[in-house]
C-alpha cells in the first residue's frame, strides 16, 4: 500500500462525518499531516447558521493509522462548544467516533487523563 493511499479517502470520511454529526465540516488550513503510517487533520464546523443567540461549534481531530493487515483505522475526536466554551459529559472531554464498514459509529465519551486537550477549553 502506498503512502498516499492512507489519506486517499479523506474526502469521503469528511463528507460522511459531516452528515453523521449534522454539521458541515471543513479542514482547517495547514492542519493536515500525512506520514508513512499515520495521517490527521483538524476540522471545524458550526451547527446551523451564524446568529446572535446560542452558537454550537465543533472541532474535530480526524485520525488515520495503518493497521498490521495494511488496512487503515479511522477515528475522530469530536469536541463540542457552546458559546465558545467546551462542553462534554461529566469527567470527559470529547466524543470518539470511528469509521467501520463504510459508516461512522459512536465509540463513546473519552476523558483527557494526560491533559493533551487542556488548552482547548475555549475557542
PAGUFI-184491 format. One record per atom (N, C-alpha, C): residue in three letters; atom name; y, z, x. Coordinates in nm, 3 decimals. Last residue first. Example, Ala and Ser with C-alpha at 12.3 -4.5 7.8 and 13.67 -1.06 7.14 Angstrom:
2
+------+------+---------+---------+---------+
| resn | name |      c2 |      c3 |      c1 |
+------+------+---------+---------+---------+
|  ser |    N |  -0.225 |   0.708 |   1.285 |
|  ser |   CA |  -0.106 |   0.714 |   1.367 |
|  ser |    C |   0.003 |   0.787 |   1.290 |
|  ala |    N |  -0.569 |   0.780 |   1.319 |
|  ala |   CA |  -0.450 |   0.780 |   1.230 |
|  ala |    C |  -0.330 |   0.780 |   1.320 |
+------+------+---------+---------+---------+
This chain:
123
+------+------+---------+---------+---------+
| resn | name |      c2 |      c3 |      c1 |
+------+------+---------+---------+---------+
|  unk |    N |   2.842 |   2.255 |  -1.284 |
|  unk |   CA |   2.877 |   2.118 |  -1.242 |
|  unk |    C |   3.021 |   2.113 |  -1.199 |
|  unk |    N |   2.663 |   2.548 |  -1.168 |
|  unk |   CA |   2.766 |   2.481 |  -1.250 |
|  unk |    C |   2.787 |   2.340 |  -1.197 |
|  unk |    N |   2.445 |   2.600 |  -1.012 |
|  unk |   CA |   2.467 |   2.684 |  -1.130 |
|  unk |    C |   2.568 |   2.621 |  -1.226 |
|  unk |    N |   2.341 |   2.501 |  -0.772 |
|  unk |   CA |   2.352 |   2.412 |  -0.888 |
|  unk |    C |   2.367 |   2.493 |  -1.017 |
|  unk |    N |   2.282 |   2.662 |  -0.562 |
|  unk |   CA |   2.413 |   2.600 |  -0.563 |
|  unk |    C |   2.439 |   2.510 |  -0.683 |
|  unk |    N |   2.010 |   2.724 |  -0.602 |
|  unk |   CA |   2.113 |   2.825 |  -0.628 |
|  unk |    C |   2.254 |   2.766 |  -0.635 |
|  unk |    N |   1.783 |   2.580 |  -0.557 |
|  unk |   CA |   1.879 |   2.524 |  -0.650 |
|  unk |    C |   1.993 |   2.620 |  -0.683 |
|  unk |    N |   1.630 |   2.734 |  -0.384 |
|  unk |   CA |   1.663 |   2.596 |  -0.346 |
|  unk |    C |   1.776 |   2.538 |  -0.431 |
|  unk |    N |   1.527 |   2.987 |  -0.409 |
|  unk |   CA |   1.672 |   2.972 |  -0.412 |
|  unk |    C |   1.719 |   2.831 |  -0.376 |
|  unk |    N |   1.257 |   3.022 |  -0.433 |
|  unk |   CA |   1.310 |   3.006 |  -0.297 |
|  unk |    C |   1.462 |   2.989 |  -0.292 |
|  unk |    N |   1.216 |   3.036 |  -0.709 |
|  unk |   CA |   1.179 |   3.150 |  -0.626 |
|  unk |    C |   1.240 |   3.143 |  -0.486 |
|  unk |    N |   1.312 |   2.930 |  -0.964 |
|  unk |   CA |   1.365 |   2.891 |  -0.834 |
|  unk |    C |   1.343 |   3.006 |  -0.736 |
|  unk |    N |   1.067 |   2.831 |  -1.212 |
|  unk |   CA |   1.167 |   2.922 |  -1.155 |
|  unk |    C |   1.210 |   2.869 |  -1.020 |
|  unk |    N |   1.021 |   2.589 |  -1.471 |
|  unk |   CA |   0.994 |   2.640 |  -1.337 |
|  unk |    C |   1.106 |   2.732 |  -1.291 |
|  unk |    N |   0.857 |   2.497 |  -1.773 |
|  unk |   CA |   0.975 |   2.551 |  -1.706 |
|  unk |    C |   0.935 |   2.608 |  -1.571 |
|  unk |    N |   0.639 |   2.203 |  -1.786 |
|  unk |   CA |   0.681 |   2.340 |  -1.815 |
|  unk |    C |   0.805 |   2.381 |  -1.738 |
|  unk |    N |   0.567 |   1.947 |  -1.807 |
|  unk |   CA |   0.481 |   2.031 |  -1.724 |
|  unk |    C |   0.517 |   2.177 |  -1.745 |
|  unk |    N |   0.571 |   1.698 |  -2.054 |
|  unk |   CA |   0.624 |   1.825 |  -2.006 |
|  unk |    C |   0.522 |   1.895 |  -1.920 |
|  unk |    N |   0.544 |   1.353 |  -1.961 |
|  unk |   CA |   0.498 |   1.469 |  -2.036 |
|  unk |    C |   0.556 |   1.596 |  -1.973 |
|  unk |    N |   0.584 |   0.999 |  -1.981 |
|  unk |   CA |   0.630 |   1.129 |  -1.934 |
|  unk |    C |   0.573 |   1.239 |  -2.022 |
|  unk |    N |   0.332 |   0.745 |  -1.918 |
|  unk |   CA |   0.433 |   0.813 |  -2.001 |
|  unk |    C |   0.469 |   0.949 |  -1.942 |
|  unk |    N |   0.122 |   0.632 |  -1.772 |
|  unk |   CA |   0.227 |   0.546 |  -1.826 |
|  unk |    C |   0.328 |   0.611 |  -1.917 |
|  unk |    N |  -0.036 |   0.850 |  -1.689 |
|  unk |   CA |  -0.092 |   0.744 |  -1.773 |
|  unk |    C |   0.017 |   0.664 |  -1.845 |
|  unk |    N |   0.238 |   1.054 |  -1.635 |
|  unk |   CA |   0.091 |   1.046 |  -1.640 |
|  unk |    C |   0.051 |   0.937 |  -1.737 |
|  unk |    N |   0.495 |   1.204 |  -1.480 |
|  unk |   CA |   0.453 |   1.072 |  -1.526 |
|  unk |    C |   0.301 |   1.066 |  -1.518 |
|  unk |    N |   0.629 |   1.523 |  -1.581 |
|  unk |   CA |   0.554 |   1.436 |  -1.491 |
|  unk |    C |   0.511 |   1.308 |  -1.561 |
|  unk |    N |   0.882 |   1.776 |  -1.557 |
|  unk |   CA |   0.810 |   1.676 |  -1.635 |
|  unk |    C |   0.737 |   1.585 |  -1.536 |
|  unk |    N |   1.019 |   2.096 |  -1.564 |
|  unk |   CA |   0.945 |   1.996 |  -1.486 |
|  unk |    C |   0.872 |   1.904 |  -1.583 |
|  unk |    N |   1.332 |   2.233 |  -1.610 |
|  unk |   CA |   1.212 |   2.187 |  -1.679 |
|  unk |    C |   1.146 |   2.080 |  -1.593 |
|  unk |    N |   1.470 |   2.513 |  -1.430 |
|  unk |   CA |   1.463 |   2.372 |  -1.468 |
|  unk |    C |   1.332 |   2.344 |  -1.541 |
|  unk |    N |   1.473 |   2.791 |  -1.398 |
|  unk |   CA |   1.595 |   2.715 |  -1.365 |
|  unk |    C |   1.590 |   2.569 |  -1.411 |
|  unk |    N |   1.396 |   3.115 |  -1.547 |
|  unk |   CA |   1.361 |   2.980 |  -1.499 |
|  unk |    C |   1.489 |   2.904 |  -1.466 |
|  unk |    N |   1.470 |   3.348 |  -1.672 |
|  unk |   CA |   1.399 |   3.357 |  -1.545 |
|  unk |    C |   1.358 |   3.223 |  -1.485 |
|  unk |    N |   1.473 |   3.199 |  -1.991 |
|  unk |   CA |   1.494 |   3.322 |  -1.913 |
|  unk |    C |   1.407 |   3.325 |  -1.787 |
|  unk |    N |   1.534 |   2.847 |  -1.976 |
|  unk |   CA |   1.456 |   2.959 |  -2.029 |
|  unk |    C |   1.476 |   3.079 |  -1.936 |
|  unk |    N |   1.874 |   2.753 |  -1.899 |
|  unk |   CA |   1.729 |   2.737 |  -1.891 |
|  unk |    C |   1.663 |   2.856 |  -1.960 |
|  unk |    N |   2.177 |   2.599 |  -1.797 |
|  unk |   CA |   2.104 |   2.681 |  -1.892 |
|  unk |    C |   1.955 |   2.651 |  -1.878 |
|  unk |    N |   2.473 |   2.576 |  -1.604 |
|  unk |   CA |   2.329 |   2.551 |  -1.616 |
|  unk |    C |   2.266 |   2.650 |  -1.713 |
|  unk |    N |   2.780 |   2.465 |  -1.735 |
|  unk |   CA |   2.702 |   2.578 |  -1.684 |
|  unk |    C |   2.554 |   2.552 |  -1.708 |
|  unk |    N |   2.922 |   2.257 |  -1.859 |
|  unk |   CA |   2.921 |   2.263 |  -1.711 |
|  unk |    C |   2.844 |   2.381 |  -1.652 |
|  unk |    N |   2.852 |   2.278 |  -2.131 |
|  unk |   CA |   2.990 |   2.303 |  -2.087 |
|  unk |    C |   2.994 |   2.337 |  -1.937 |
|  unk |    N |   2.531 |   2.315 |  -2.030 |
|  unk |   CA |   2.616 |   2.319 |  -2.149 |
|  unk |    C |   2.753 |   2.363 |  -2.102 |
|  unk |    N |   2.278 |   2.147 |  -1.861 |
|  unk |   CA |   2.408 |   2.212 |  -1.851 |
|  unk |    C |   2.480 |   2.204 |  -1.985 |
|  unk |    N |   1.954 |   2.142 |  -1.719 |
|  unk |   CA |   2.039 |   2.126 |  -1.836 |
|  unk |    C |   2.168 |   2.206 |  -1.819 |
|  unk |    N |   1.755 |   1.963 |  -1.500 |
|  unk |   CA |   1.849 |   2.075 |  -1.510 |
|  unk |    C |   1.943 |   2.046 |  -1.626 |
|  unk |    N |   1.433 |   1.871 |  -1.433 |
|  unk |   CA |   1.545 |   1.846 |  -1.524 |
|  unk |    C |   1.628 |   1.974 |  -1.537 |
|  unk |    N |   1.248 |   1.708 |  -1.200 |
|  unk |   CA |   1.301 |   1.841 |  -1.233 |
|  unk |    C |   1.429 |   1.819 |  -1.311 |
|  unk |    N |   0.969 |   1.493 |  -1.226 |
|  unk |   CA |   1.114 |   1.513 |  -1.226 |
|  unk |    C |   1.144 |   1.658 |  -1.261 |
|  unk |    N |   0.718 |   1.292 |  -1.062 |
|  unk |   CA |   0.763 |   1.401 |  -1.148 |
|  unk |    C |   0.913 |   1.414 |  -1.136 |
|  unk |    N |   0.438 |   1.116 |  -0.962 |
|  unk |   CA |   0.578 |   1.105 |  -1.002 |
|  unk |    C |   0.611 |   1.221 |  -1.094 |
|  unk |    N |   0.226 |   1.012 |  -0.713 |
|  unk |   CA |   0.253 |   1.121 |  -0.806 |
|  unk |    C |   0.402 |   1.116 |  -0.835 |
|  unk |    N |   0.044 |   0.709 |  -0.660 |
|  unk |   CA |   0.166 |   0.789 |  -0.646 |
|  unk |    C |   0.169 |   0.899 |  -0.751 |
|  unk |    N |  -0.245 |   0.619 |  -0.461 |
|  unk |   CA |  -0.162 |   0.612 |  -0.580 |
|  unk |    C |  -0.035 |   0.692 |  -0.556 |
|  unk |    N |  -0.398 |   0.675 |  -0.242 |
|  unk |   CA |  -0.299 |   0.566 |  -0.230 |
|  unk |    C |  -0.221 |   0.541 |  -0.358 |
|  unk |    N |  -0.533 |   0.910 |  -0.260 |
|  unk |   CA |  -0.604 |   0.791 |  -0.308 |
|  unk |    C |  -0.515 |   0.665 |  -0.307 |
|  unk |    N |  -0.345 |   1.100 |  -0.184 |
|  unk |   CA |  -0.450 |   1.064 |  -0.089 |
|  unk |    C |  -0.526 |   0.938 |  -0.129 |
|  unk |    N |  -0.021 |   0.985 |  -0.302 |
|  unk |   CA |  -0.142 |   1.067 |  -0.310 |
|  unk |    C |  -0.245 |   1.019 |  -0.208 |
|  unk |    N |   0.319 |   0.992 |  -0.224 |
|  unk |   CA |   0.194 |   0.916 |  -0.215 |
|  unk |    C |   0.077 |   1.014 |  -0.218 |
|  unk |    N |   0.566 |   1.098 |  -0.458 |
|  unk |   CA |   0.492 |   1.115 |  -0.333 |
|  unk |    C |   0.365 |   1.031 |  -0.340 |
|  unk |    N |   0.884 |   1.124 |  -0.598 |
|  unk |   CA |   0.763 |   1.044 |  -0.590 |
|  unk |    C |   0.696 |   1.073 |  -0.456 |
|  unk |    N |   1.123 |   1.258 |  -0.826 |
|  unk |   CA |   1.047 |   1.270 |  -0.701 |
|  unk |    C |   0.918 |   1.190 |  -0.708 |
|  unk |    N |   1.442 |   1.311 |  -0.947 |
|  unk |   CA |   1.322 |   1.228 |  -0.962 |
|  unk |    C |   1.251 |   1.223 |  -0.827 |
|  unk |    N |   1.625 |   1.551 |  -1.078 |
|  unk |   CA |   1.575 |   1.513 |  -0.945 |
|  unk |    C |   1.443 |   1.441 |  -0.968 |
|  unk |    N |   1.897 |   1.539 |  -1.296 |
|  unk |   CA |   1.753 |   1.523 |  -1.280 |
|  unk |    C |   1.722 |   1.484 |  -1.136 |
|  unk |    N |   2.114 |   1.693 |  -1.508 |
|  unk |   CA |   2.098 |   1.648 |  -1.370 |
|  unk |    C |   1.948 |   1.649 |  -1.346 |
|  unk |    N |   2.282 |   1.652 |  -1.816 |
|  unk |   CA |   2.157 |   1.670 |  -1.743 |
|  unk |    C |   2.175 |   1.621 |  -1.600 |
|  unk |    N |   2.495 |   1.812 |  -2.058 |
|  unk |   CA |   2.472 |   1.720 |  -1.948 |
|  unk |    C |   2.340 |   1.753 |  -1.880 |
|  unk |    N |   2.676 |   1.851 |  -2.341 |
|  unk |   CA |   2.543 |   1.877 |  -2.286 |
|  unk |    C |   2.516 |   1.768 |  -2.182 |
|  unk |    N |   2.969 |   2.005 |  -2.456 |
|  unk |   CA |   2.907 |   1.892 |  -2.385 |
|  unk |    C |   2.773 |   1.937 |  -2.327 |
|  unk |    N |   3.143 |   2.087 |  -2.751 |
|  unk |   CA |   3.040 |   2.126 |  -2.655 |
|  unk |    C |   2.982 |   2.001 |  -2.589 |
|  unk |    N |   3.438 |   1.886 |  -2.794 |
|  unk |   CA |   3.353 |   2.001 |  -2.829 |
|  unk |    C |   3.258 |   2.037 |  -2.716 |
|  unk |    N |   3.572 |   1.651 |  -2.727 |
|  unk |   CA |   3.633 |   1.779 |  -2.688 |
|  unk |    C |   3.549 |   1.902 |  -2.722 |
|  unk |    N |   3.335 |   1.414 |  -2.580 |
|  unk |   CA |   3.419 |   1.462 |  -2.690 |
|  unk |    C |   3.474 |   1.599 |  -2.652 |
|  unk |    N |   3.125 |   1.146 |  -2.480 |
|  unk |   CA |   3.223 |   1.250 |  -2.444 |
|  unk |    C |   3.312 |   1.285 |  -2.563 |
|  unk |    N |   2.825 |   1.110 |  -2.679 |
|  unk |   CA |   2.945 |   1.054 |  -2.616 |
|  unk |    C |   3.040 |   1.167 |  -2.580 |
|  unk |    N |   2.491 |   1.230 |  -2.599 |
|  unk |   CA |   2.600 |   1.188 |  -2.687 |
|  unk |    C |   2.716 |   1.130 |  -2.608 |
|  unk |    N |   2.433 |   1.393 |  -2.306 |
|  unk |   CA |   2.381 |   1.376 |  -2.440 |
|  unk |    C |   2.499 |   1.344 |  -2.531 |
|  unk |    N |   2.453 |   1.233 |  -1.994 |
|  unk |   CA |   2.520 |   1.317 |  -2.092 |
|  unk |    C |   2.461 |   1.287 |  -2.229 |
|  unk |    N |   2.315 |   1.238 |  -1.658 |
|  unk |   CA |   2.332 |   1.185 |  -1.792 |
|  unk |    C |   2.403 |   1.284 |  -1.882 |
|  unk |    N |   2.190 |   1.145 |  -1.335 |
|  unk |   CA |   2.282 |   1.220 |  -1.421 |
|  unk |    C |   2.286 |   1.156 |  -1.558 |
|  unk |    N |   1.958 |   1.187 |  -1.063 |
|  unk |   CA |   2.004 |   1.116 |  -1.183 |
|  unk |    C |   2.099 |   1.206 |  -1.260 |
|  unk |    N |   1.864 |   1.138 |  -0.733 |
|  unk |   CA |   1.928 |   1.228 |  -0.829 |
|  unk |    C |   1.984 |   1.143 |  -0.942 |
|  unk |    N |   1.548 |   1.054 |  -0.595 |
|  unk |   CA |   1.683 |   1.017 |  -0.635 |
|  unk |    C |   1.734 |   1.124 |  -0.730 |
|  unk |    N |   1.291 |   0.987 |  -0.350 |
|  unk |   CA |   1.358 |   1.069 |  -0.452 |
|  unk |    C |   1.494 |   1.010 |  -0.483 |
|  unk |    N |   0.969 |   0.956 |  -0.195 |
|  unk |   CA |   1.098 |   0.899 |  -0.234 |
|  unk |    C |   1.160 |   0.990 |  -0.339 |
|  unk |    N |   0.716 |   0.946 |   0.060 |
|  unk |   CA |   0.792 |   1.015 |  -0.045 |
|  unk |    C |   0.922 |   0.941 |  -0.073 |
|  unk |    N |   0.598 |   0.821 |   0.277 |
|  unk |   CA |   0.511 |   0.888 |   0.179 |
|  unk |    C |   0.584 |   0.961 |   0.068 |
|  unk |    N |   0.816 |   0.687 |   0.406 |
|  unk |   CA |   0.682 |   0.629 |   0.402 |
|  unk |    C |   0.598 |   0.689 |   0.290 |
|  unk |    N |   1.109 |   0.716 |   0.197 |
|  unk |   CA |   1.037 |   0.733 |   0.322 |
|  unk |    C |   0.898 |   0.674 |   0.306 |
|  unk |    N |   1.414 |   0.697 |   0.054 |
|  unk |   CA |   1.282 |   0.635 |   0.050 |
|  unk |    C |   1.222 |   0.646 |   0.189 |
|  unk |    N |   1.652 |   0.838 |  -0.155 |
|  unk |   CA |   1.591 |   0.845 |  -0.023 |
|  unk |    C |   1.449 |   0.789 |  -0.036 |
|  unk |    N |   1.952 |   0.810 |  -0.338 |
|  unk |   CA |   1.815 |   0.763 |  -0.317 |
|  unk |    C |   1.772 |   0.781 |  -0.172 |
|  unk |    N |   2.220 |   0.873 |  -0.359 |
|  unk |   CA |   2.122 |   0.983 |  -0.366 |
|  unk |    C |   1.978 |   0.940 |  -0.340 |
|  unk |    N |   2.413 |   0.676 |  -0.372 |
|  unk |   CA |   2.385 |   0.736 |  -0.242 |
|  unk |    C |   2.280 |   0.845 |  -0.243 |
|  unk |    N |   2.503 |   0.743 |  -0.705 |
|  unk |   CA |   2.518 |   0.655 |  -0.589 |
|  unk |    C |   2.496 |   0.732 |  -0.459 |
|  unk |    N |   2.264 |   0.859 |  -0.922 |
|  unk |   CA |   2.386 |   0.896 |  -0.851 |
|  unk |    C |   2.392 |   0.813 |  -0.723 |
|  unk |    N |   2.136 |   0.660 |  -1.179 |
|  unk |   CA |   2.117 |   0.710 |  -1.043 |
|  unk |    C |   2.253 |   0.741 |  -0.981 |
|  unk |    N |   2.151 |   0.773 |  -1.516 |
|  unk |   CA |   2.187 |   0.677 |  -1.413 |
|  unk |    C |   2.167 |   0.742 |  -1.277 |
|  unk |    N |   2.024 |   0.796 |  -1.852 |
|  unk |   CA |   2.038 |   0.849 |  -1.715 |
|  unk |    C |   2.078 |   0.736 |  -1.621 |
|  unk |    N |   2.078 |   0.876 |  -2.187 |
|  unk |   CA |   2.081 |   0.771 |  -2.085 |
|  unk |    C |   2.109 |   0.830 |  -1.947 |
|  unk |    N |   1.855 |   1.085 |  -2.353 |
|  unk |   CA |   1.983 |   1.081 |  -2.284 |
|  unk |    C |   1.982 |   0.967 |  -2.181 |
|  unk |    N |   1.606 |   1.173 |  -2.430 |
|  unk |   CA |   1.706 |   1.144 |  -2.531 |
|  unk |    C |   1.846 |   1.133 |  -2.475 |
|  unk |    N |   1.395 |   1.205 |  -2.260 |
|  unk |   CA |   1.493 |   1.314 |  -2.265 |
|  unk |    C |   1.602 |   1.292 |  -2.370 |
|  unk |    N |   1.261 |   0.963 |  -2.303 |
|  unk |   CA |   1.189 |   1.089 |  -2.319 |
|  unk |    C |   1.286 |   1.206 |  -2.337 |
|  unk |    N |   1.458 |   0.774 |  -2.231 |
|  unk |   CA |   1.408 |   0.781 |  -2.369 |
|  unk |    C |   1.342 |   0.915 |  -2.397 |
|  unk |    N |   1.478 |   0.837 |  -1.957 |
|  unk |   CA |   1.596 |   0.842 |  -2.043 |
|  unk |    C |   1.556 |   0.853 |  -2.189 |
|  unk |    N |   1.220 |   0.778 |  -1.878 |
|  unk |   CA |   1.265 |   0.917 |  -1.871 |
|  unk |    C |   1.390 |   0.935 |  -1.957 |
|  unk |    N |   1.219 |   0.502 |  -1.905 |
|  unk |   CA |   1.133 |   0.580 |  -1.993 |
|  unk |    C |   1.171 |   0.728 |  -1.991 |
|  unk |    N |   1.409 |   0.432 |  -1.705 |
|  unk |   CA |   1.428 |   0.392 |  -1.845 |
|  unk |    C |   1.346 |   0.480 |  -1.939 |
|  unk |    N |   1.287 |   0.545 |  -1.474 |
|  unk |   CA |   1.421 |   0.585 |  -1.516 |
|  unk |    C |   1.445 |   0.552 |  -1.663 |
|  unk |    N |   1.044 |   0.406 |  -1.457 |
|  unk |   CA |   1.044 |   0.552 |  -1.472 |
|  unk |    C |   1.178 |   0.601 |  -1.526 |
|  unk |    N |   1.144 |   0.142 |  -1.421 |
|  unk |   CA |   1.064 |   0.176 |  -1.541 |
|  unk |    C |   1.064 |   0.327 |  -1.564 |
|  unk |    N |   1.266 |   0.178 |  -1.173 |
|  unk |   CA |   1.346 |   0.134 |  -1.287 |
|  unk |    C |   1.274 |   0.167 |  -1.417 |
|  unk |    N |   1.056 |   0.250 |  -0.998 |
|  unk |   CA |   1.157 |   0.349 |  -1.034 |
|  unk |    C |   1.244 |   0.308 |  -1.153 |
|  unk |    N |   0.846 |   0.108 |  -0.898 |
|  unk |   CA |   0.850 |   0.124 |  -1.043 |
|  unk |    C |   0.962 |   0.218 |  -1.088 |
|  unk |    N |   0.871 |   0.114 |  -0.617 |
|  unk |   CA |   0.886 |  -0.013 |  -0.689 |
|  unk |    C |   0.897 |   0.002 |  -0.840 |
|  unk |    N |   0.832 |   0.311 |  -0.442 |
|  unk |   CA |   0.952 |   0.324 |  -0.526 |
|  unk |    C |   0.968 |   0.205 |  -0.619 |
|  unk |    N |   0.598 |   0.235 |  -0.312 |
|  unk |   CA |   0.616 |   0.374 |  -0.352 |
|  unk |    C |   0.727 |   0.388 |  -0.455 |
|  unk |    N |   0.628 |  -0.024 |  -0.227 |
|  unk |   CA |   0.551 |   0.000 |  -0.348 |
|  unk |    C |   0.570 |   0.142 |  -0.401 |
|  unk |    N |   0.751 |  -0.010 |   0.020 |
|  unk |   CA |   0.833 |  -0.045 |  -0.096 |
|  unk |    C |   0.760 |  -0.018 |  -0.227 |
|  unk |    N |   0.532 |   0.044 |   0.191 |
|  unk |   CA |   0.633 |   0.145 |   0.166 |
|  unk |    C |   0.715 |   0.115 |   0.041 |
|  unk |    N |   0.219 |  -0.085 |   0.060 |
|  unk |   CA |   0.340 |  -0.095 |   0.139 |
|  unk |    C |   0.440 |   0.013 |   0.100 |
|  unk |    N |  -0.118 |   0.000 |   0.084 |
|  unk |   CA |   0.000 |   0.000 |   0.000 |
|  unk |    C |   0.124 |   0.000 |   0.089 |
+------+------+---------+---------+---------+
